[in-house]
Amino acid sequence: MTRLTKKRIMAISGTTLCGCSVGILQDSSLGLDPFSCFVTGIANIFGSSYGTFYLIVTSILLLVVIFLKRSYLGYTTLANLLLTGIIALAFLNGFVKAPTYLIRIILLLSGVGLMCLAASLYFTAALGVSAYDAIALISADKYRALPFKYHRVITDGFCVTIGLIFGATVGIGTLITAFFMGPMIQWFNNHISEPLLR
């Protein structure tokens, strides 16, 4: 298998897992990931669905990234834009019927783990990242005094604040993803994604 083929498989796998993880986190009812929290809050303002506003918000961010640093855009960016919201909706409201609190904890941990693995896969594939992920990466490129993980915490914190103001579910899952995604993505990079390309 060629290196490019591996990258393409990693990119589409990462995008698919990202959508699954969003739906799983929703079903845990223990808090959304920061970006989903933001999108849900904005959707609440207009009384619309997550899927609809995922596409709208991501499209706006995409224009920002095109203006600031289009090199972060590529194959995965388009797949993320078109597929993540749809896949997430397929996992919402019924992935597990009437889960107990223990099952919700398992869903939470699974969702966070899948989300970090997903990001690691498509970051390492380097065929484009989601428009939201690109914001923290662009910020890290510009202000190199801080490692990427801190830029990610800042952007995630902003999203959580907006989501909280407009009625999105903020819980332990939101806090875990906001503060630990950066380090967890790096762990997956070192132990799974980068070895896959060797």
Order of alpha helices (4+ residues) and beta strands (2+ residues): alpha-alpha-alpha-alpha-alpha-alpha-alpha-alpha-alpha
